[in-house]
């Protein structure tokens, strides 16, 4: 079956532009996660949804970052007024709702802010 | 989530077994040990996880020390495709949904 997909795969933005990154989770997966991965480092948690409810947004680095999942399926991570330090790979993962279940990751969106 | 310690990098020859160590001396009784790996230009992928007993699946084996303060991921026969960053992560079964990744171990496989 289809895995987690993300689009675009690559995005170049000029500093100050707004960007929107999309995640299509595996059908039926209730939980959805966003992670940020800087070059040479492990992924860092940004935010977590259970269905349409955003239950944890403790990892969002600033109020310029906003995520939504209005119908409990597709999710969008929006970054307003991008800065150079926002350059990273943004990973989306989904899983069933039971605690301890494995997470399935998408290929990520590489964002470069110039 | 409790912290894990892994070597920064390891090398292996193709078709030989690989033992990737992970120390987690502060592990709690409800922490599961998860292993994920990340191939170049891809998102992390699940490898294996366990609680107390050793685990085997088609990808690898997980050997957990009796005191649970360390574990070893075993790839029985490394292939070039196994070259990746391997992450050892603890996650409490009772709370916390997201994974806390460290820098992992970068495994190189030599032909």
Backbone of each chain as ProteinMPNN parsed JSONL, in Angstrom:
{"seq_chain_A": "XXXXXXXXXXXXXXXXXXXXXXXXXXXXXXXXXXXXXXXXXXXXXXXXXXXXXXXXXXXXXXXXXXXXXXXXXXXXXXXXXXXXXXXXXXXXXXXXXXXXXXXXXXXXXXXXXX", "coords_chain_A": {"N_chain_A": [[0.814, -1.193, 0.0], [0.222, 2.388, -0.176], [2.642, 4.591, 1.147], [3.572, 7.136, 3.533], [3.286, 10.285, 2.125], [4.912, 13.263, 1.012], [4.859, 16.684, 0.072], [6.046, 19.788, -1.303], [8.954, 17.908, -2.475], [11.294, 19.305, -2.455], [12.028, 22.638, -1.576], [12.687, 25.95, -2.225], [12.997, 28.987, -0.694], [12.825, 32.5, -0.486], [14.199, 34.542, 2.052], [11.843, 35.629, 4.392], [9.599, 34.937, 2.968], [6.486, 33.081, 2.949], [5.843, 29.632, 3.528], [4.309, 26.474, 2.681], [3.982, 23.218, 3.647], [3.131, 19.954, 2.747], [1.563, 16.991, 4.014], [0.619, 13.703, 3.431], [-0.784, 11.265, 5.179], [-0.627, 7.695, 5.964], [-3.511, 5.932, 5.016], [-6.07, 5.684, 7.387], [-4.464, 5.953, 9.584], [-4.359, 7.384, 12.704], [-2.742, 9.032, 14.219], [-0.484, 11.741, 13.723], [2.635, 13.176, 13.018], [4.998, 15.836, 13.054], [8.377, 16.476, 12.294], [11.537, 18.145, 12.548], [14.57, 18.193, 10.834], [17.807, 19.013, 11.071], [20.853, 19.458, 9.214], [22.935, 16.664, 9.448], [22.028, 15.918, 11.932], [19.788, 14.224, 14.236], [16.224, 13.738, 13.773], [13.994, 16.228, 15.115], [11.271, 16.646, 17.263], [8.311, 18.367, 16.374], [5.402, 18.756, 16.363], [2.222, 17.177, 17.189], [-0.618, 15.391, 16.119], [-3.788, 14.006, 16.886], [-6.136, 12.548, 15.109], [-8.004, 15.315, 14.094], [-7.222, 16.93, 16.106], [-4.797, 18.907, 17.606], [-2.609, 17.817, 19.722], [-0.159, 18.22, 20.899], [2.098, 20.726, 20.717], [4.533, 21.453, 21.487], [7.091, 21.412, 20.428], [7.314, 23.252, 18.395], [9.258, 25.796, 17.058], [8.845, 28.573, 17.037], [6.359, 31.229, 16.957], [6.007, 31.549, 14.309], [5.661, 29.209, 13.108], [3.165, 26.979, 12.146], [0.737, 24.451, 12.3], [-1.716, 22.348, 10.825], [-4.545, 20.126, 10.627], [-7.168, 19.733, 9.404], [-9.28, 17.913, 8.686], [-8.581, 15.608, 9.811], [-6.933, 14.065, 8.284], [-5.014, 14.764, 5.795], [-2.227, 16.879, 6.419], [-0.887, 20.151, 6.998], [2.055, 21.962, 7.279], [2.899, 25.138, 8.077], [5.105, 27.788, 7.541], [5.752, 30.975, 8.442], [7.135, 34.013, 7.2], [9.857, 33.156, 6.555], [13.09, 32.269, 7.83], [16.698, 32.047, 7.648], [17.577, 30.133, 9.433], [15.548, 28.329, 9.41], [16.014, 26.532, 7.47], [16.058, 23.2, 6.652], [15.29, 19.657, 6.781], [11.976, 18.673, 6.673], [10.065, 16.388, 8.247], [7.368, 14.142, 8.077], [5.33, 11.928, 9.918], [3.268, 9.05, 10.468], [0.979, 7.088, 12.444], [-0.803, 4.29, 13.916], [-3.209, 4.707, 16.552], [-2.619, 3.507, 18.942], [-0.545, 3.537, 21.78], [2.957, 3.227, 21.548], [3.023, 2.121, 19.048], [4.689, 1.642, 15.906], [6.107, 4.281, 13.966], [5.528, 5.587, 10.76], [7.448, 7.059, 8.391], [7.506, 9.813, 6.112], [9.256, 10.847, 3.052], [10.234, 13.349, 3.471], [10.517, 16.962, 3.269], [12.793, 19.045, 1.839], [13.754, 22.096, 2.872], [15.106, 25.069, 1.824], [16.233, 28.143, 2.733], [16.982, 31.158, 1.344]], "CA_chain_A": [[0.0, 0.0, 0.0], [0.952, 3.647, -0.25], [3.213, 5.058, 2.397], [3.388, 8.549, 3.809], [3.86, 11.107, 1.072], [5.084, 14.669, 1.347], [5.115, 17.541, -1.076], [6.988, 19.328, -2.327], [10.14, 17.251, -1.922], [12.291, 20.361, -2.287], [11.452, 23.976, -1.635], [13.606, 27.058, -1.997], [12.243, 30.192, -0.386], [13.606, 33.677, -0.108], [13.945, 34.945, 3.433], [10.663, 36.469, 4.529], [8.446, 34.326, 2.3], [5.738, 32.057, 3.653], [5.834, 28.342, 2.833], [3.354, 25.48, 3.175], [4.458, 21.867, 3.378], [1.977, 19.058, 2.857], [1.791, 15.593, 4.388], [-0.491, 12.753, 3.264], [-0.431, 10.087, 5.986], [-1.196, 6.422, 5.544], [-4.949, 5.899, 5.264], [-6.455, 4.996, 8.615], [-3.59, 6.315, 10.7], [-4.972, 8.447, 13.494], [-1.709, 9.936, 14.743], [0.396, 12.359, 12.73], [3.727, 13.902, 13.661], [5.955, 16.602, 12.26], [9.714, 16.584, 12.853], [12.483, 18.968, 11.806], [15.896, 17.573, 10.877], [18.919, 19.829, 10.574], [21.89, 18.661, 8.549], [23.844, 15.927, 10.315], [21.432, 15.664, 13.239], [18.579, 13.421, 14.238], [14.984, 14.519, 13.712], [13.481, 16.806, 16.36], [9.812, 16.718, 17.277], [7.668, 19.678, 16.288], [4.014, 18.771, 16.794], [1.531, 15.9, 17.092], [-2.068, 15.41, 15.973], [-4.6, 12.797, 16.936], [-7.211, 13.005, 14.21], [-7.827, 16.745, 13.764], [-6.82, 17.648, 17.308], [-3.363, 19.1, 17.817], [-2.464, 17.523, 21.141], [1.137, 18.634, 21.417], [2.849, 21.587, 19.79], [5.624, 21.949, 22.317], [8.348, 21.488, 19.696], [7.335, 24.321, 17.387], [10.302, 26.699, 17.551], [8.385, 29.954, 17.203], [4.978, 31.418, 16.511], [5.958, 31.587, 12.845], [5.342, 27.843, 12.679], [1.765, 26.655, 12.396], [0.353, 23.21, 11.646], [-3.142, 22.044, 10.889], [-5.015, 18.846, 10.072], [-8.584, 20.068, 9.615], [-10.217, 16.805, 8.534], [-8.016, 14.406, 10.413], [-6.173, 13.264, 7.316], [-3.891, 15.552, 5.294], [-1.761, 17.94, 7.322], [-0.04, 21.173, 6.404], [2.935, 22.735, 8.159], [3.121, 26.443, 7.469], [6.132, 28.622, 8.159], [5.597, 32.348, 7.978], [8.324, 34.89, 7.247], [10.956, 32.217, 6.745], [14.431, 32.728, 8.171], [17.71, 31.084, 7.207], [17.679, 29.021, 10.388], [14.468, 27.377, 9.154], [16.482, 25.568, 6.476], [16.114, 21.874, 7.255], [14.337, 18.707, 6.206], [10.782, 18.548, 7.498], [9.578, 15.019, 8.124], [6.042, 13.821, 8.582], [5.178, 10.507, 10.245], [1.925, 8.704, 10.944], [0.901, 5.788, 13.109], [-2.071, 4.002, 14.557], [-3.36, 5.51, 17.748], [-2.167, 2.843, 20.158], [0.78, 3.952, 22.228], [4.005, 2.251, 21.273], [3.036, 1.681, 17.659], [5.759, 2.214, 15.095], [5.768, 5.418, 13.132], [5.919, 5.473, 9.359], [7.904, 8.381, 7.996], [7.585, 10.197, 4.713], [10.618, 11.121, 2.59], [10.64, 14.669, 3.912], [10.63, 18.129, 2.375], [14.009, 19.82, 2.134], [13.523, 23.535, 2.731], [16.294, 25.926, 1.816], [15.874, 29.566, 2.774], [18.139, 31.926, 0.855]], "C_chain_A": [[0.854, 1.251, 0.0], [1.464, 4.013, 1.122], [2.856, 6.506, 2.63], [4.027, 9.344, 2.667], [3.915, 12.563, 1.521], [5.355, 15.459, 0.078], [5.23, 18.991, -0.627], [8.147, 18.578, -1.706], [11.235, 18.264, -1.649], [11.601, 21.709, -2.424], [12.552, 24.983, -1.334], [12.771, 28.307, -1.788], [13.208, 31.326, -0.079], [13.233, 34.048, 1.324], [12.764, 35.906, 3.481], [9.421, 35.916, 3.854], [7.754, 33.338, 3.233], [5.792, 30.772, 2.839], [4.8, 27.431, 3.473], [3.832, 24.115, 2.722], [3.319, 20.892, 3.675], [2.399, 17.655, 3.224], [0.512, 14.8, 4.175], [-0.146, 11.491, 4.046], [-1.011, 8.817, 5.382], [-2.678, 6.399, 5.936], [-5.262, 5.1, 6.531], [-5.578, 5.301, 9.813], [-4.149, 7.534, 11.416], [-3.944, 9.493, 13.917], [-0.832, 10.454, 13.62], [1.389, 13.254, 13.439], [4.496, 14.702, 12.615], [7.271, 16.678, 13.031], [10.523, 17.526, 11.952], [13.864, 18.334, 11.937], [16.919, 18.496, 10.249], [20.003, 18.902, 10.035], [22.785, 17.979, 9.574], [23.297, 15.605, 11.693], [20.221, 14.755, 13.101], [17.343, 14.306, 14.166], [14.59, 15.04, 15.097], [11.981, 17.026, 16.234], [9.327, 18.161, 17.194], [6.271, 19.647, 16.896], [3.35, 17.446, 16.497], [0.025, 16.114, 17.022], [-2.63, 14.023, 16.243], [-5.907, 13.162, 16.238], [-6.994, 14.487, 13.912], [-7.316, 17.55, 14.953], [-5.298, 17.708, 17.439], [-3.098, 18.97, 19.311], [-1.15, 17.997, 21.736], [1.811, 19.492, 20.362], [4.053, 22.176, 20.498], [6.938, 22.106, 21.56], [8.42, 22.58, 18.639], [8.266, 25.425, 17.869], [9.873, 28.149, 17.733], [6.948, 30.065, 16.725], [4.886, 31.616, 15.002], [5.57, 30.223, 12.269], [3.913, 27.508, 13.098], [1.431, 25.375, 11.653], [-1.135, 22.987, 11.804], [-3.425, 20.705, 10.232], [-6.543, 18.875, 10.167], [-9.566, 18.902, 9.512], [-9.655, 15.495, 9.058], [-7.262, 13.517, 9.447], [-4.928, 14.043, 6.897], [-3.528, 16.638, 6.309], [-0.876, 18.905, 6.553], [0.762, 21.853, 7.498], [3.24, 24.041, 7.443], [4.192, 27.184, 8.256], [5.992, 30.005, 7.569], [6.926, 33.096, 8.1], [9.582, 34.052, 7.476], [12.28, 32.917, 7.011], [15.426, 31.663, 7.74], [17.805, 29.891, 8.149], [16.536, 28.008, 10.237], [14.873, 26.328, 8.119], [16.719, 24.221, 7.148], [15.262, 20.935, 6.404], [13.178, 18.572, 7.182], [10.139, 17.201, 7.201], [8.191, 14.897, 8.733], [6.003, 12.319, 8.857], [3.75, 10.256, 10.692], [1.962, 7.335, 11.603], [-0.535, 5.543, 13.54], [-2.075, 4.683, 15.913], [-2.774, 4.838, 18.982], [-0.744, 3.281, 20.504], [1.779, 2.837, 21.949], [4.042, 1.777, 19.843], [4.159, 2.359, 16.886], [5.22, 3.365, 14.268], [6.316, 5.186, 11.735], [6.232, 6.882, 8.862], [7.788, 8.576, 6.484], [9.02, 10.522, 4.334], [11.137, 12.488, 3.006], [10.577, 15.725, 2.821], [11.881, 18.872, 2.792], [13.734, 21.28, 1.832], [14.852, 24.266, 2.811], [15.828, 27.367, 1.757], [17.106, 30.377, 2.404], [18.041, 33.402, 1.235]], "O_chain_A": [[2.072, 1.179, 0.159], [0.804, 3.775, 2.134], [1.945, 7.042, 1.998], [5.174, 9.097, 2.294], [3.082, 13.026, 2.299], [5.99, 14.973, -0.858], [4.575, 19.387, 0.337], [8.304, 18.619, -0.485], [12.018, 18.1, -0.714], [10.72, 21.9, -3.261], [13.252, 24.883, -0.326], [11.929, 28.642, -2.621], [14.269, 31.121, 0.512], [12.088, 33.883, 1.744], [12.693, 36.867, 2.715], [8.309, 36.368, 4.13], [8.354, 32.828, 4.18], [5.788, 30.809, 1.609], [4.455, 27.585, 4.644], [4.058, 23.894, 1.533], [2.643, 20.987, 4.699], [3.455, 17.181, 2.806], [-0.551, 15.174, 4.672], [0.708, 10.719, 3.611], [-1.779, 8.858, 4.422], [-3.047, 6.796, 7.042], [-4.777, 3.984, 6.713], [-5.919, 4.942, 10.94], [-4.382, 8.578, 10.808], [-4.24, 10.686, 13.966], [-0.479, 9.725, 12.694], [1.03, 14.0, 14.349], [4.622, 14.297, 11.46], [7.292, 16.91, 14.24], [10.233, 17.682, 10.766], [14.279, 17.977, 13.04], [16.9, 18.732, 9.041], [20.052, 17.718, 10.366], [23.33, 18.632, 10.463], [24.02, 15.075, 12.538], [19.698, 14.545, 12.006], [17.414, 15.497, 14.467], [14.822, 14.384, 16.113], [11.494, 17.529, 15.221], [9.86, 19.053, 17.854], [5.973, 20.401, 17.822], [3.829, 16.673, 15.667], [-0.537, 16.915, 17.769], [-2.035, 13.008, 15.881], [-6.68, 13.986, 16.729], [-5.895, 14.874, 13.514], [-7.011, 18.734, 14.811], [-4.613, 16.687, 17.388], [-3.336, 19.907, 20.073], [-1.041, 18.158, 22.952], [2.064, 19.037, 19.246], [4.529, 23.258, 20.154], [7.814, 22.852, 21.999], [9.477, 22.805, 18.051], [8.09, 25.94, 18.973], [10.486, 28.878, 18.513], [6.39, 29.123, 16.163], [3.795, 31.828, 14.474], [5.203, 30.106, 11.1], [3.512, 27.723, 14.242], [1.804, 25.224, 10.49], [-1.736, 23.391, 12.799], [-2.657, 20.22, 9.401], [-7.133, 18.114, 10.935], [-10.591, 18.907, 10.194], [-10.184, 14.418, 8.786], [-6.981, 12.357, 9.747], [-3.902, 13.984, 7.574], [-4.391, 17.228, 6.96], [-0.207, 18.531, 5.59], [0.214, 22.268, 8.519], [3.776, 24.042, 6.335], [4.178, 27.199, 9.487], [6.097, 30.194, 6.357], [7.727, 32.83, 8.997], [10.28, 34.225, 8.475], [12.552, 34.0, 6.493], [15.052, 30.516, 7.496], [18.08, 28.771, 7.716], [16.557, 26.951, 10.867], [14.158, 25.348, 7.914], [17.492, 24.121, 8.101], [14.608, 21.351, 5.448], [13.385, 18.38, 8.381], [9.728, 16.913, 6.077], [7.896, 15.482, 9.775], [6.581, 11.533, 8.107], [3.096, 11.147, 11.233], [2.858, 6.53, 11.35], [-1.369, 6.447, 13.533], [-1.043, 5.18, 16.365], [-2.464, 5.512, 19.964], [0.128, 3.38, 19.641], [1.471, 1.654, 22.098], [4.989, 1.099, 19.445], [4.532, 3.497, 17.172], [4.04, 3.412, 13.922], [7.415, 4.661, 11.554], [5.386, 7.775, 8.908], [7.948, 7.642, 5.698], [9.91, 10.482, 5.184], [12.333, 12.761, 2.909], [10.583, 15.424, 1.627], [12.022, 19.281, 3.945], [13.509, 21.657, 0.682], [15.619, 24.092, 3.758], [15.113, 27.762, 0.836], [18.142, 30.295, 3.064], [18.931, 34.185, 0.902]]}, "seq_chain_B": "XXXXXXXXXXXXXXXXXXXXXXXXXXXXXXXXXXXXXXXXXXXXXXXXXXXXXXXXXXXXXXXXXXXXXXXXXXXXXXXXXXXXXXXXXXXXXXXXXXXXXXXXXXXXXXX", "coords_chain_B": {"N_chain_B": [[11.637, 11.345, 28.005], [14.035, 8.734, 28.447], [17.636, 8.934, 28.098], [19.78, 7.861, 25.415], [22.934, 6.388, 24.465], [25.099, 6.181, 21.779], [27.681, 4.902, 19.58], [29.338, 7.221, 17.382], [29.976, 6.448, 14.777], [30.348, 3.506, 12.737], [31.982, 0.775, 11.056], [31.568, -1.785, 8.626], [32.16, -4.872, 6.934], [30.829, -6.005, 3.851], [28.394, -8.587, 3.868], [29.111, -9.535, 6.335], [28.369, -9.998, 9.868], [26.89, -7.388, 11.864], [27.141, -5.563, 14.827], [25.448, -3.29, 16.572], [25.812, -1.14, 19.19], [23.983, 0.119, 22.064], [23.665, 2.228, 24.797], [21.697, 2.647, 27.67], [21.398, 3.599, 30.437], [19.647, 4.778, 32.224], [17.154, 3.775, 31.859], [13.656, 3.189, 32.251], [11.175, 1.066, 33.787], [8.984, 0.944, 32.093], [9.819, 1.714, 29.626], [10.084, 1.178, 26.211], [12.469, -0.159, 23.909], [13.41, 1.152, 20.943], [14.444, 0.802, 17.563], [15.343, 2.624, 14.787], [16.181, 3.314, 11.381], [17.88, 5.421, 9.046], [18.117, 5.834, 5.769], [20.155, 7.351, 3.206], [18.836, 10.445, 2.146], [16.221, 9.787, 2.767], [13.27, 9.302, 4.849], [13.283, 8.277, 8.339], [13.099, 4.738, 9.035], [11.304, 2.061, 10.502], [12.937, -0.438, 12.405], [13.124, -2.392, 14.526], [11.722, -3.308, 17.73], [11.656, -3.665, 21.323], [10.992, -4.872, 24.696], [11.818, -6.415, 27.063], [12.625, -9.033, 26.426], [14.743, -10.708, 24.018], [14.417, -9.989, 20.541], [13.405, -10.926, 17.269], [13.239, -10.188, 13.813], [12.487, -9.928, 10.281], [14.346, -8.154, 9.444], [16.331, -7.709, 11.377], [17.932, -8.49, 14.565], [17.29, -7.973, 18.016], [19.096, -7.661, 20.855], [18.747, -7.627, 24.247], [20.138, -6.529, 27.223], [20.265, -8.202, 30.398], [19.83, -6.539, 32.613], [18.687, -4.473, 31.307], [20.03, -2.133, 30.713], [21.479, -1.763, 28.503], [21.548, -2.415, 24.974], [21.701, -4.28, 21.892], [21.698, -3.963, 18.458], [21.473, -6.263, 15.918], [22.617, -6.935, 12.789], [22.453, -9.506, 10.639], [23.777, -10.148, 8.308], [25.429, -7.953, 6.675], [24.531, -5.749, 4.072], [25.205, -3.628, 1.224], [23.068, -1.952, 1.109], [22.38, -1.582, 3.695], [23.775, 0.505, 4.712], [23.493, 3.298, 6.634], [22.082, 5.71, 8.97], [21.67, 4.71, 12.224], [19.29, 4.728, 14.733], [18.813, 4.528, 18.173], [16.232, 4.46, 20.404], [14.387, 5.355, 23.272], [11.118, 4.892, 24.454], [8.432, 5.638, 26.491], [5.856, 3.462, 27.294], [3.577, 4.28, 28.474], [3.136, 6.999, 28.215], [3.665, 9.868, 26.131], [4.056, 10.393, 22.819], [5.704, 11.075, 20.682], [8.929, 10.411, 19.184], [12.179, 10.77, 20.58], [14.944, 11.589, 19.073], [18.42, 10.856, 19.004], [21.778, 11.617, 17.869], [22.49, 9.215, 16.641], [24.067, 6.263, 15.09], [26.278, 6.215, 12.483], [26.455, 3.921, 10.025], [28.776, 2.44, 7.953], [29.145, 0.392, 5.126], [31.405, -1.707, 3.725], [32.37, -2.784, 0.498]], "CA_chain_B": [[12.199, 10.065, 27.57], [15.397, 8.522, 28.905], [18.618, 9.196, 27.056], [20.586, 6.748, 24.931], [24.267, 6.715, 23.986], [25.542, 5.3, 20.7], [28.894, 5.385, 18.903], [29.025, 8.113, 16.261], [30.09, 5.761, 13.5], [30.886, 2.149, 12.702], [32.215, 0.241, 9.719], [31.431, -3.224, 8.509], [32.341, -5.413, 5.596], [29.629, -6.612, 3.274], [28.112, -9.989, 4.153], [29.506, -9.888, 7.688], [27.416, -9.505, 10.864], [27.149, -6.082, 12.47], [26.545, -5.401, 16.154], [25.361, -1.867, 16.879], [25.481, -1.054, 20.615], [23.274, 1.284, 22.594], [23.593, 2.263, 26.252], [20.551, 3.402, 28.205], [21.517, 3.239, 31.85], [18.552, 5.361, 33.025], [15.909, 3.241, 31.34], [12.651, 2.87, 33.258], [10.516, -0.222, 33.572], [7.965, 1.012, 31.041], [10.427, 2.178, 28.373], [10.414, 0.274, 25.129], [13.667, 0.17, 23.14], [13.092, 1.174, 19.518], [15.513, 1.087, 16.611], [14.991, 3.107, 13.471], [17.343, 3.663, 10.579], [17.599, 6.43, 8.033], [18.946, 5.745, 4.576], [20.388, 8.688, 2.631], [17.739, 11.16, 1.476], [14.925, 9.196, 3.085], [12.855, 9.425, 6.232], [13.6, 7.098, 9.144], [12.218, 3.585, 8.91], [11.288, 1.168, 11.656], [13.723, -1.656, 12.294], [12.719, -3.394, 15.513], [11.619, -2.778, 19.076], [11.444, -4.674, 22.347], [10.88, -4.399, 26.08], [12.736, -7.15, 27.926], [13.161, -10.227, 25.769], [15.338, -10.541, 22.694], [13.42, -9.964, 19.472], [13.905, -11.165, 15.923], [12.327, -10.034, 12.686], [13.159, -10.221, 9.01], [15.422, -7.189, 9.192], [17.396, -7.685, 12.369], [17.653, -9.02, 15.901], [17.555, -7.047, 19.109], [19.518, -8.34, 22.071], [18.586, -6.706, 25.375], [20.841, -7.004, 28.411], [19.358, -8.648, 31.456], [19.468, -5.376, 33.431], [18.068, -3.535, 30.361], [20.758, -0.877, 30.614], [22.088, -1.684, 27.18], [20.982, -3.325, 23.97], [22.504, -4.388, 20.678], [21.01, -4.298, 17.221], [22.313, -7.182, 15.162], [22.316, -7.208, 11.383], [23.147, -10.797, 10.546], [24.62, -10.186, 7.128], [25.307, -6.587, 6.169], [24.597, -5.478, 2.638], [25.479, -2.212, 0.945], [21.84, -1.213, 1.354], [22.24, -1.335, 5.136], [24.496, 1.721, 5.086], [22.472, 4.24, 7.083], [22.215, 6.135, 10.357], [20.81, 3.876, 13.07], [18.893, 5.43, 15.944], [18.29, 3.764, 19.302], [15.345, 5.421, 21.061], [13.518, 4.835, 24.326], [9.82, 5.56, 24.54], [7.594, 5.107, 27.553], [4.617, 2.936, 26.733], [2.413, 4.866, 29.125], [2.897, 8.383, 27.826], [4.629, 10.367, 25.142], [3.836, 9.771, 21.523], [6.764, 11.317, 19.716], [10.243, 9.862, 19.44], [13.268, 11.708, 20.815], [16.09, 11.033, 18.361], [19.767, 11.372, 19.216], [22.516, 11.69, 16.597], [22.558, 7.904, 16.016], [25.329, 5.691, 14.618], [26.376, 6.127, 11.025], [27.059, 2.652, 9.629], [29.307, 2.315, 6.597], [29.343, -0.997, 4.726], [32.442, -1.742, 2.703], [32.216, -3.94, -0.406]], "C_chain_B": [[13.65, 9.947, 28.027], [16.368, 8.642, 27.739], [19.345, 7.912, 26.66], [21.925, 7.255, 24.446], [24.685, 5.683, 22.959], [26.867, 5.806, 20.149], [28.507, 6.238, 17.703], [29.029, 7.369, 14.941], [30.653, 4.362, 13.687], [31.062, 1.735, 11.249], [32.027, -1.262, 9.739], [31.746, -3.626, 7.084], [31.048, -6.087, 5.142], [29.601, -8.101, 3.594], [28.63, -10.451, 5.509], [28.455, -9.386, 8.676], [27.88, -8.17, 11.442], [26.425, -6.016, 13.803], [26.598, -3.916, 16.511], [24.935, -1.709, 18.343], [24.714, 0.216, 20.969], [23.243, 1.169, 24.116], [22.434, 3.129, 26.695], [20.441, 3.088, 29.684], [20.371, 3.766, 32.703], [17.182, 4.872, 32.557], [14.945, 2.915, 32.475], [11.931, 1.584, 32.866], [9.508, -0.229, 32.442], [8.508, 1.569, 29.729], [10.623, 1.019, 27.412], [11.683, 0.774, 24.437], [13.311, 0.038, 21.66], [14.364, 1.418, 18.721], [14.879, 1.506, 15.283], [16.284, 3.33, 12.702], [16.921, 4.637, 9.495], [18.61, 6.29, 6.904], [19.119, 7.14, 3.995], [19.171, 9.214, 1.883], [16.37, 10.525, 1.695], [14.547, 9.511, 4.527], [13.256, 8.184, 7.006], [12.613, 5.966, 8.881], [12.401, 2.668, 10.117], [12.17, -0.048, 11.381], [13.176, -2.728, 13.239], [12.475, -2.691, 16.835], [11.354, -3.917, 20.053], [11.385, -4.066, 23.723], [11.893, -5.097, 26.979], [13.398, -8.325, 27.21], [13.798, -9.871, 24.437], [14.261, -10.707, 21.627], [14.104, -10.229, 18.137], [12.825, -10.794, 14.926], [13.133, -10.201, 11.411], [14.341, -9.294, 8.762], [16.612, -7.399, 10.108], [16.991, -8.446, 13.622], [18.001, -7.945, 16.917], [17.876, -7.868, 20.345], [19.504, -7.329, 23.207], [19.268, -7.308, 26.591], [19.848, -7.322, 29.518], [18.919, -7.481, 32.354], [18.825, -4.264, 32.601], [18.816, -2.216, 30.219], [21.522, -0.755, 29.307], [21.377, -2.663, 26.252], [21.871, -3.292, 22.736], [21.605, -4.751, 19.506], [21.956, -5.134, 16.384], [21.765, -7.315, 13.748], [23.127, -8.449, 11.033], [24.104, -10.87, 9.364], [24.491, -8.838, 6.422], [25.385, -6.556, 4.652], [24.866, -3.989, 2.439], [24.256, -1.358, 1.254], [21.621, -0.9, 2.836], [23.016, -0.109, 5.607], [23.482, 2.825, 5.382], [22.875, 4.77, 8.452], [21.193, 5.351, 11.175], [20.561, 4.602, 14.393], [18.321, 4.444, 16.96], [17.494, 4.747, 20.163], [14.546, 4.697, 22.137], [12.2, 5.594, 24.294], [8.949, 4.847, 25.57], [6.252, 4.668, 26.973], [3.397, 3.643, 27.3], [2.149, 6.31, 28.738], [3.933, 8.79, 26.794], [4.453, 9.65, 23.816], [5.034, 9.918, 20.604], [8.056, 10.631, 20.136], [11.235, 11.0, 19.68], [14.524, 11.08, 20.219], [17.376, 11.668, 18.867], [20.464, 11.461, 17.871], [22.668, 10.337, 15.908], [23.968, 7.459, 15.675], [25.296, 5.608, 13.105], [27.132, 4.857, 10.676], [27.504, 2.718, 8.179], [29.534, 0.837, 6.319], [30.298, -1.017, 3.54], [32.274, -2.975, 1.823], [33.409, -4.894, -0.328]], "O_chain_B": [[14.402, 10.921, 28.001], [16.004, 8.481, 26.574], [19.502, 6.998, 27.468], [22.051, 8.416, 24.058], [24.638, 4.479, 23.209], [27.158, 6.999, 20.234], [27.472, 6.007, 17.078], [28.188, 7.623, 14.079], [31.343, 4.076, 14.666], [30.406, 2.251, 10.344], [32.293, -1.925, 10.742], [31.619, -2.833, 6.151], [30.295, -6.651, 5.936], [30.628, -8.78, 3.591], [28.592, -11.646, 5.804], [27.722, -8.448, 8.365], [29.071, -7.866, 11.501], [25.249, -6.366, 13.904], [27.676, -3.36, 16.727], [23.824, -2.096, 18.706], [24.786, 1.232, 20.276], [22.843, 0.139, 24.659], [22.216, 4.215, 26.158], [19.518, 2.405, 30.126], [20.139, 3.255, 33.799], [16.165, 5.505, 32.842], [15.354, 2.427, 33.529], [12.073, 1.09, 31.748], [9.203, -1.285, 31.888], [7.737, 1.864, 28.816], [11.244, 0.011, 27.748], [11.939, 1.977, 24.386], [12.958, -1.042, 21.186], [15.251, 2.152, 19.156], [14.004, 0.828, 14.744], [17.348, 3.511, 13.294], [15.761, 4.673, 9.083], [19.794, 6.585, 7.064], [18.306, 8.024, 4.268], [18.56, 8.503, 1.086], [15.462, 10.712, 0.886], [15.386, 9.93, 5.325], [13.539, 7.146, 6.408], [11.45, 6.2, 8.55], [13.495, 2.528, 10.665], [12.158, -0.611, 10.286], [12.813, -3.824, 12.812], [12.973, -1.585, 17.044], [10.89, -4.99, 19.668], [11.688, -2.887, 23.906], [12.736, -4.44, 27.591], [14.592, -8.573, 27.378], [13.446, -8.872, 23.808], [13.313, -11.473, 21.798], [15.238, -9.808, 17.91], [11.642, -11.047, 15.155], [14.308, -10.567, 11.446], [15.229, -9.606, 7.969], [17.762, -7.284, 9.684], [15.882, -8.969, 13.732], [18.89, -7.121, 16.7], [17.061, -8.657, 20.822], [20.171, -6.297, 23.137], [19.012, -8.457, 26.951], [18.743, -6.782, 29.564], [17.773, -7.439, 32.801], [18.458, -3.222, 33.145], [18.275, -1.267, 29.652], [22.148, 0.273, 29.049], [20.705, -3.597, 26.688], [22.688, -2.387, 22.565], [20.849, -5.721, 19.56], [23.107, -4.755, 16.168], [20.63, -7.739, 13.531], [24.355, -8.437, 11.124], [25.117, -11.567, 9.414], [23.549, -8.617, 5.661], [26.197, -7.246, 4.037], [24.765, -3.197, 3.375], [24.382, -0.187, 1.614], [20.788, -0.065, 3.188], [22.925, 0.272, 6.774], [22.717, 3.235, 4.509], [23.877, 4.343, 9.026], [20.004, 5.333, 10.855], [21.494, 5.029, 15.074], [17.454, 3.632, 16.636], [18.036, 5.761, 20.603], [14.086, 3.573, 21.937], [12.185, 6.813, 24.124], [8.76, 3.631, 25.525], [5.6, 5.421, 26.25], [2.321, 3.619, 26.704], [1.033, 6.797, 28.919], [4.952, 8.123, 26.618], [4.678, 8.445, 23.713], [5.353, 9.008, 19.839], [8.247, 10.312, 21.31], [11.14, 12.06, 19.06], [15.097, 10.153, 20.792], [17.423, 12.87, 19.128], [19.807, 11.388, 16.833], [22.947, 10.295, 14.71], [24.939, 8.17, 15.932], [24.396, 5.004, 12.522], [28.314, 4.727, 10.993], [26.709, 3.015, 7.287], [30.052, 0.111, 7.168], [30.032, -0.423, 2.495], [32.063, -4.079, 2.326], [33.433, -5.91, -1.023]]}, "name": "protein", "num_of_chains": 2, "seq": "XXXXXXXXXXXXXXXXXXXXXXXXXXXXXXXXXXXXXXXXXXXXXXXXXXXXXXXXXXXXXXXXXXXXXXXXXXXXXXXXXXXXXXXXXXXXXXXXXXXXXXXXXXXXXXXXXXXXXXXXXXXXXXXXXXXXXXXXXXXXXXXXXXXXXXXXXXXXXXXXXXXXXXXXXXXXXXXXXXXXXXXXXXXXXXXXXXXXXXXXXXXXXXXXXXXXXXXXXXXXXXXXX"}
